[in-house]
Amino acid sequence: TTNSMPQVMIGAFQFSPGLSMFYVVFLVLGLYLGLNMLLATVYTKYKKLMEGSVEQFYRNRRKSVDMAFEIVVEHEERVWGRRTNAITRETLRDFFVDLIGPSPVADEVFTLLDRDQSGTMEQAEFRLMAEVLADPHLQHP
């Protein structure tokens, strides 16, 4: 710290006036330039680490959503005996029954999620649903 700096510099100045220049140069280089460089370096490294961490989080979340979609599609294949690589209205209705019990809103939710009105929920539509559920501030038209 520079807490006792004035006392030390005044003592050195009384011994030799040239030594006070050493302290001034030391303060300018060490305290103001050196610490700023150190802080900038640490911040840059931290920022890169955080960016990597956030990117990894979103990669993992997308992979998890894709795996969940595959599980639901496999469930549909087992229950309904068809493999469509999409989720049907009946499967979403079963999901709601398992999650919250019989619900009259299951068909309305499916209609909202089936953006292309194909009668099935494809993987992109499932991802959109997962994004909206994961982030309540996110809004899609």
N, C-alpha and C positions, 0 to 999 in steps of 0.2 A: 504494500500500500504506500501511498504518498503522504501518510498521516504526519510523519515527522520530517518531511522534506524541507520545510523552511529552516528548521533548526540545523539540519545537517548542511544545507547549502550555505547558510550564513557562517557557520564554523569553517567550512572549506574556503569561503570567500575571504575571511580574515586571514587564513593561512596563505592563500595565493589567489589573487583575483581571477586568474586564468581557469582555475578549477570550477568556478561558477558556470563558465561556458559548458564544461563537461556535463553538469547537471541539466542545463537548459536543453542541450542536444539530446541527452539521455531521455528527458521527458518527452520531447517532440517525437523522437524516433520510437522509443519503447512504448510510451503510454498512448500516444495518439495514433501513430501509424501502425505499430506492431499489433496492438490489441485489436484495432479495427480489422486488420488483415486476418488475424486469428478468428475473430468473430465471424467474418464473412466466409471463411473456409469452413468453419463448423456449421454455419447455417446452410451453406450450399450442400454439404454432405448430408445433413439432416433432411433437407428438402428432397434430395434424390432418394433417400431411404423411404421417406413417407410416400413419394410418388409410386415407387415400386410396390410398397405395401398396399396402397389403394388399388393399383392395377391388379395385383394378385387377388385381392378381395373380390373385385368384380369378375375376374376370370373364374374364381371358385364359385361365386354365386350363379353365374351363367351355367357352369357345368352342373351344379346341383339342380337348377331348374330343368335342364335338359334331361338329367337322370330321373327327376320326378315325372316329367312328361312320359318318358319311356316306361316307367312303372305303371302309370295310369293306362297307357296304351296296351301294355301286356295284360293288365287286369281286364280291360275290355275284351281282349282276345280270349282270355280264359272264361269270362262270364258269358259273353255274347257269341263266341265262336267265330269272330271275324277280326282280321288284322287290317286296319285302314290307315295306320300312321297318323291318326287324328282321334280326337275325343268326340264322341257323339253326345247328343242331348241326354240319352238314357244314362250314360256313364256319369255325366255331371250330376244328374238327379240322384244317382246312387251315392255319389260323393257327398252331396248335401245331406242325404239321409244318415250316412255314417258320421258326418261331422256335427250336425245340429238337429237331426231328426227330420221328419217330413217337412218340406218347406215349399210353399207356393211360389216363392221367388226364384226357384232354380231355373225355370224356363225363361224368366225375364233376364236373369243373369246370363244365361247361355246366349240369348238373342243379342245382348249387348256385347258379349265377347266374340261372337261370330261376326267379325267385321266384314267379311266378304259374302256373308249370307249363303254359305255353301252347305249349311246343315251340320258341319263338323268344325271343331276347333283345332286348327293346325298348330304346329310347334311355335310359329311366330306369334300367333294370338295367345298361346299359353304363356310365352315369355312376357308379353305385354301385361297380361293379368298379374304375373308374378312381380313385375316391376312396380305396378300400381299398388299392389298389396304391400310391397316392401317399403315404399316411400309414399306416405299419405299426402305429401305436398305436390307430388307429381300428377299432372293432369294431361290427359290425351283427348284430342277432339273425337 
